[in-house]
Amino acid sequence: MLHLNSGTLSLIGGSRLLGGTLRSDNPFFLCDCSTLEKNPATQDSQDAPSKDSDTDRILAAAFSSSGRYFALTDDRKRLVLYRTEGAWERLSVRWVSRRCTAITFSPCESYILVADKSGDVFSFSVTNIQEEGCLQLGHLSMLLDLVVTPNGRYIITCDRDEKIRVSLWEAPHVINAFCLGHTEFVSQLLVLPGLDNVLVSGSGRFAVSLLSCSPGGKHLAVLCDGVSGIYLCSVASGPTLTHTQYISVPYTPVDLDFEDSVSLWVLSGVKETPIDLYKFGNSTWQLAPQDRYMYRLSETIQENWEQLEGVVSPENRFSGLYKVVFDNMASYLMKKEARLQAEKRKLSSHPSTSVKVQKT
């Protein structure tokens, strides 16, 4: 996972977090979640991790709107909060009820919201770092993403059952609207900057694995699961989205994020060239030459390559989300035909004795 905010970068793979200032010579911050304390209350629970190799894997992460804070959750059901100003500092380690699928901050940066596999959204205080989470809302299906509108009025959530729900922030039990246009699980949500009433969503026909918008809201980048390329769109007033360019790359991108309106960073998952930078000019995106900051970042990633296991082998998050459709009539007809064929074979192998009756 790659995240950029106000020149601050975080890169996540496996249980490792790499953080720091993008265009600076200061050393990067490196944290391994396997060194953090474990919750003794969940060691013997049914929701305990099933594989030792996965127990500390980071599942979701996000910056606050200003980039001042960064939060992540992992397979051990830890919620870790950092302050990123100057040298990165870990502020707290708290516990969530279930493994989380998405995380975000409120626009005012006072709360962290986490969505989990059971369909619930909990909020955690940023200022009171020891306070436990508070349940805000729930779905009947696994949540896959959540966002808060920039004006702080709505919490928007999406789930495996093709639903997008718009809830009031002040009263999350009040559902303002449902968006029901998708026919597969909804994997990504994005509120366009400066347009609190416009939502972009991605679904799972060809699973959308990432939606990212430039800070000014002019450009939109899209990644699809298993596709070796980047879809780029322009955002115009109206608003309208126009597909402007497809960048074909010799790898399947792991993640991407905008630094500003003309700079797009792409995490490749290839050790030799782990990070690429694309620049916008003359109405097109072009691969930029490597400068000393890119070289420094690439070198740091390469030095920690084996530990950043999620970069080397990104997990397919969507293969288990597609629903199996059963056609009961087709199944019945197939079984009926098989039964008829079996009866025909039985009759042909054991012919019945014919009896003729004649008049005398």
C-alpha positions as CSV (number, residue, x, y, z in Angstrom):
1,M,0.0,0.0,0.0
2,L,1.2,3.5,-0.9
3,H,-0.2,6.7,0.6
4,L,0.8,10.3,0.1
5,N,-0.4,13.4,1.9
6,S,1.2,16.9,1.9
7,G,4.6,15.5,0.9
8,T,4.5,12.8,3.6
9,L,4.7,9.2,2.4
10,S,3.8,5.8,3.8
11,L,4.6,2.5,2.2
12,I,3.2,-0.8,3.6
13,G,4.0,-4.4,2.9
14,G,3.4,-7.4,5.1
15,S,3.9,-6.3,8.7
16,R,6.2,-3.4,7.8
17,L,5.5,0.3,7.7
18,L,7.9,2.7,5.9
19,G,7.2,6.4,6.5
20,G,8.8,9.7,6.0
21,T,9.0,13.0,4.0
22,L,9.1,12.3,0.3
23,R,11.4,15.1,-0.8
24,S,13.8,15.2,2.1
25,D,17.1,13.7,3.1
26,N,15.9,12.8,6.5
27,P,15.9,9.0,7.3
28,F,12.7,7.0,6.8
29,F,10.8,5.7,9.8
30,L,10.5,1.9,9.8
31,C,8.1,-0.1,12.1
32,D,7.4,-3.8,12.2
33,C,4.0,-4.6,13.7
34,S,5.3,-8.0,14.9
35,T,7.3,-6.1,17.6
36,L,4.1,-4.4,19.0
37,E,2.3,-5.7,22.0
38,K,-0.4,-8.4,21.6
39,N,-3.8,-8.4,23.1
40,P,-3.9,-11.3,25.6
41,A,-7.7,-11.3,25.6
42,T,-7.8,-12.5,22.0
43,Q,-5.0,-15.1,22.1
44,D,-7.5,-18.0,22.4
45,S,-10.5,-16.5,20.6
46,Q,-12.1,-18.0,17.5
47,D,-11.2,-14.9,15.6
48,A,-7.5,-15.5,16.2
49,P,-5.2,-15.5,13.1
50,S,-5.0,-18.9,11.5
51,K,-1.5,-18.7,10.0
52,D,1.6,-17.6,11.9
53,S,2.9,-15.9,8.8
54,D,-0.1,-13.7,8.6
55,T,-0.6,-12.7,12.2
56,D,1.0,-9.2,12.0
57,R,0.0,-8.3,8.4
58,I,-1.2,-4.8,8.0
59,L,-4.7,-4.8,6.5
60,A,-5.7,-1.1,6.1
61,A,-4.1,2.3,6.6
62,A,-4.8,6.0,6.1
63,F,-3.6,9.6,6.6
64,S,-5.7,12.3,8.2
65,S,-6.7,15.1,5.9
66,S,-3.7,17.3,6.8
67,G,-1.3,14.4,6.9
68,R,-0.5,15.1,10.6
69,Y,-1.8,11.7,11.7
70,F,-1.5,8.2,10.3
71,A,-3.4,5.1,11.4
72,L,-3.3,1.4,10.5
73,T,-4.9,-1.8,11.6
74,D,-3.4,-5.3,11.3
75,D,-4.3,-9.0,11.5
76,R,-3.8,-9.0,15.3
77,K,-6.7,-6.5,15.5
78,R,-4.5,-3.7,16.6
79,L,-5.3,-0.1,15.8
80,V,-2.1,1.9,15.8
81,L,-2.0,5.8,15.7
82,Y,1.0,7.8,14.7
83,R,1.9,11.5,14.6
84,T,3.9,12.3,11.5
85,E,5.1,15.8,12.1
86,G,8.9,15.8,12.1
87,A,10.0,12.4,13.3
88,W,7.2,9.8,13.2
89,E,5.9,9.0,16.7
90,R,3.6,6.2,17.8
91,L,0.9,7.6,20.0
92,S,-1.2,4.6,20.9
93,V,-2.0,0.9,20.3
94,R,-5.7,0.0,20.7
95,W,-7.8,-3.0,19.8
96,V,-10.7,-3.5,17.4
97,S,-13.4,-6.2,17.7
98,R,-12.8,-7.8,14.3
99,R,-10.3,-7.7,11.5
100,C,-10.7,-4.4,9.6
101,T,-11.2,-3.9,5.9
102,A,-11.0,-0.1,5.6
103,I,-10.0,2.9,7.7
104,T,-10.4,6.7,7.4
105,F,-10.3,9.8,9.5
106,S,-13.0,12.4,10.1
107,P,-12.4,15.7,8.2
108,C,-11.8,17.4,11.5
109,E,-9.2,14.8,12.4
110,S,-10.8,14.1,15.8
111,Y,-11.9,10.6,15.0
112,I,-10.6,7.4,13.3
113,L,-13.3,5.3,11.7
114,V,-12.7,1.6,11.0
115,A,-14.9,-0.8,9.0
116,D,-14.7,-4.6,9.7
117,K,-15.5,-7.9,8.2
118,S,-18.6,-8.3,10.3
119,G,-20.2,-5.2,8.8
120,D,-19.7,-2.8,11.7
121,V,-18.1,0.7,11.8
122,F,-16.4,1.9,15.0
123,S,-15.0,5.3,15.8
124,F,-11.9,6.0,17.9
125,S,-10.9,9.3,19.4
126,V,-7.7,10.9,18.2
127,T,-7.3,13.2,21.1
128,N,-8.2,10.7,23.8
129,I,-5.8,8.0,22.7
130,Q,-6.7,5.5,25.5
131,E,-10.5,5.6,24.8
132,E,-12.1,2.5,23.4
133,G,-14.0,2.4,20.2
134,C,-17.7,3.3,19.8
135,L,-20.0,1.5,17.5
136,Q,-21.5,3.8,14.9
137,L,-23.4,1.7,12.4
138,G,-23.7,-1.8,11.0
139,H,-24.4,-3.7,7.8
140,L,-25.6,-7.3,7.4
141,S,-22.7,-8.0,5.0
142,M,-18.9,-7.5,5.0
143,L,-17.9,-3.9,4.6
144,L,-15.2,-3.2,1.9
145,D,-14.7,0.6,2.1
146,L,-15.9,3.7,3.9
147,V,-15.4,7.5,3.4
148,V,-16.6,10.6,5.2
149,T,-17.7,13.6,3.1
150,P,-15.3,16.6,3.4
151,N,-18.1,18.6,5.0
152,G,-18.3,15.9,7.7
153,R,-22.1,15.5,7.1
154,Y,-22.2,11.9,5.9
155,I,-20.5,8.5,6.4
156,I,-20.7,6.5,3.2
157,T,-20.1,2.7,3.4
158,C,-20.2,-0.1,0.8
159,D,-20.4,-3.9,1.2
160,R,-20.2,-7.3,-0.4
161,D,-23.9,-7.2,-1.3
162,E,-23.7,-4.5,-3.9
163,K,-25.0,-1.8,-1.6
164,I,-23.7,1.7,-0.9
165,R,-25.3,3.3,2.2
166,V,-25.2,7.0,3.0
167,S,-25.6,7.7,6.8
168,L,-25.7,10.9,8.8
169,W,-22.5,11.5,10.8
170,E,-24.4,13.1,13.7
171,A,-26.9,10.2,13.8
172,P,-25.3,7.2,12.0
173,H,-28.4,5.0,12.6
174,V,-30.3,7.4,10.2
175,I,-29.8,6.2,6.7
176,N,-30.1,9.1,4.3
177,A,-30.0,7.1,1.1
178,F,-28.9,3.9,-0.6
179,C,-27.1,3.7,-3.9
180,L,-28.0,0.4,-5.6
181,G,-26.7,0.6,-9.2
182,H,-23.9,-2.1,-8.8
183,T,-24.4,-5.8,-9.6
184,E,-21.3,-7.0,-7.8
185,F,-19.6,-6.2,-4.5
186,V,-18.6,-2.6,-4.2
187,S,-14.9,-2.4,-3.6
188,Q,-13.9,1.3,-3.6
189,L,-15.4,4.6,-2.7
190,L,-14.1,8.1,-3.4
191,V,-15.7,11.6,-2.8
192,L,-14.3,14.0,-5.3
193,P,-12.4,16.9,-3.7
194,G,-14.5,20.1,-3.5
195,L,-17.6,18.2,-4.5
196,D,-19.3,16.9,-1.3
197,N,-22.3,15.6,-3.3
198,V,-20.4,13.6,-5.9
199,L,-19.3,10.0,-5.1
200,V,-17.3,7.7,-7.4
201,S,-17.5,4.0,-6.7
202,G,-15.8,0.9,-8.1
203,S,-17.3,-2.6,-8.3
204,G,-16.3,-6.2,-9.0
205,R,-17.2,-7.1,-12.6
206,F,-13.6,-6.4,-13.4
207,A,-12.7,-5.6,-9.7
208,V,-11.7,-2.0,-9.1
209,S,-8.8,-2.3,-6.6
210,L,-8.1,1.4,-6.3
211,L,-9.6,4.9,-6.9
212,S,-7.3,7.9,-6.4
213,C,-7.9,11.6,-7.2
214,S,-5.4,14.4,-7.5
215,P,-5.6,17.0,-4.6
216,G,-7.3,19.6,-6.9
217,G,-9.8,17.0,-8.1
218,K,-8.8,17.4,-11.8
219,H,-7.5,13.8,-12.4
220,L,-8.7,10.4,-11.4
221,A,-6.6,7.2,-11.5
222,V,-8.0,3.7,-11.5
223,L,-6.4,0.3,-10.9
224,C,-8.2,-3.0,-11.7
225,D,-7.4,-6.3,-10.1
226,G,-4.9,-8.2,-12.2
227,V,-4.7,-5.6,-15.0
228,S,-1.2,-4.5,-16.0
229,G,-2.1,-0.9,-16.6
230,I,-3.4,2.4,-15.2
231,Y,-6.7,4.0,-16.3
232,L,-6.7,7.8,-16.1
233,C,-9.7,10.1,-16.3
234,S,-10.3,13.8,-16.3
235,V,-12.8,15.4,-14.0
236,A,-14.8,18.3,-15.5
237,S,-17.6,20.5,-14.1
238,G,-21.0,18.9,-14.2
239,P,-19.3,16.8,-13.0
240,T,-18.3,14.4,-15.7
241,L,-15.6,11.8,-15.9
242,T,-13.8,11.3,-19.2
243,H,-11.4,8.5,-19.9
244,T,-8.3,10.2,-21.2
245,Q,-5.4,7.7,-21.2
246,Y,-4.5,4.1,-20.5
247,I,-0.9,3.6,-19.4
248,S,0.3,0.0,-20.1
249,V,3.1,-1.1,-17.8
250,P,5.2,-4.3,-17.7
251,Y,3.9,-5.2,-14.3
252,T,0.6,-5.3,-12.3
253,P,0.6,-2.1,-10.2
254,V,0.4,-2.7,-6.5
255,D,-0.8,0.8,-5.6
256,L,-0.6,4.4,-6.6
257,D,-1.3,7.9,-5.3
258,F,-1.1,11.5,-6.4
259,E,1.6,13.8,-4.9
260,D,0.0,16.8,-6.5
261,S,-2.1,17.6,-9.6
262,V,0.8,16.7,-12.0
263,S,2.7,14.0,-10.1
264,L,1.5,10.4,-9.8
265,W,3.5,7.8,-7.9
266,V,3.1,4.1,-8.8
267,L,4.2,1.2,-6.6
268,S,5.3,-1.6,-9.1
269,G,6.1,-4.6,-6.9
270,V,9.2,-5.1,-9.0
271,K,12.5,-5.1,-7.0
272,E,14.6,-3.6,-9.7
273,T,12.3,-0.6,-10.2
274,P,9.9,-0.6,-7.1
275,I,8.6,2.9,-7.6
276,D,7.7,4.9,-10.8
277,L,6.7,8.6,-11.1
278,Y,4.5,9.9,-13.9
279,K,4.3,13.6,-14.7
280,F,1.4,15.4,-16.5
281,G,2.3,17.7,-19.3
282,N,1.0,18.5,-22.8
283,S,-2.3,16.8,-21.9
284,T,-0.7,13.4,-21.3
285,W,1.0,11.4,-18.5
286,Q,4.6,10.4,-19.1
287,L,7.2,8.4,-17.1
288,A,9.5,10.9,-15.4
289,P,13.3,10.3,-15.1
290,Q,14.5,9.2,-11.7
291,D,15.8,12.1,-9.5
292,R,17.7,11.8,-6.3
293,Y,14.6,11.6,-4.1
294,M,13.2,8.7,-6.2
295,Y,16.6,7.0,-6.1
296,R,16.7,7.4,-2.3
297,L,13.2,5.9,-1.9
298,S,13.9,3.1,-4.4
299,E,17.1,2.2,-2.5
300,T,15.3,2.1,0.8
301,I,12.5,-0.1,-0.5
302,Q,15.1,-2.5,-2.1
303,E,17.1,-2.7,1.2
304,N,13.9,-3.8,3.0
305,W,12.5,-5.8,0.1
306,E,12.2,-9.2,1.9
307,Q,10.5,-7.6,4.9
308,L,8.0,-5.7,2.7
309,E,6.5,-9.0,1.7
310,G,3.2,-7.4,0.6
311,V,5.0,-5.5,-2.1
312,V,6.7,-8.6,-3.4
313,S,3.6,-10.7,-3.4
314,P,0.5,-8.5,-3.3
315,E,-2.6,-10.4,-2.0
316,N,-5.5,-10.9,-4.3
317,R,-8.2,-9.3,-2.1
318,F,-11.2,-10.0,-4.3
319,S,-11.1,-13.7,-5.4
320,G,-13.3,-14.8,-2.5
321,L,-15.9,-12.0,-2.8
322,Y,-17.6,-13.1,-6.0
323,K,-20.8,-14.9,-5.3
324,V,-21.6,-18.3,-6.8
325,V,-24.8,-18.2,-8.7
326,F,-26.9,-21.4,-8.7
327,D,-29.4,-22.1,-11.5
328,N,-31.8,-24.6,-9.9
329,M,-33.7,-25.3,-13.1
330,A,-30.6,-26.0,-15.1
331,S,-29.4,-28.3,-12.3
332,Y,-32.7,-30.1,-12.3
333,L,-32.7,-30.6,-16.1
334,M,-29.2,-32.0,-16.0
335,K,-30.0,-34.5,-13.3
336,K,-33.2,-35.5,-15.2
337,E,-31.3,-36.1,-18.4
338,A,-28.6,-38.1,-16.6
339,R,-31.4,-40.2,-15.0
340,L,-33.1,-40.9,-18.3
341,Q,-29.8,-41.8,-19.9
342,A,-29.0,-44.2,-17.1
343,E,-32.4,-45.9,-17.5
344,K,-31.9,-46.3,-21.3
345,R,-28.5,-47.9,-20.7
346,K,-30.1,-50.3,-18.1
347,L,-32.8,-51.3,-20.6
348,S,-30.4,-51.9,-23.4
349,S,-28.2,-54.1,-21.3
350,H,-31.2,-56.2,-19.8
351,P,-33.8,-56.5,-22.6
352,S,-37.2,-57.6,-21.4
353,T,-38.8,-60.9,-22.5
354,S,-41.5,-60.5,-25.1
355,V,-44.6,-62.7,-24.8
356,K,-46.9,-63.2,-27.8
357,V,-50.5,-64.2,-27.3
358,Q,-52.2,-66.0,-30.2
359,K,-55.8,-67.0,-30.7
360,T,-56.5,-70.7,-31.1
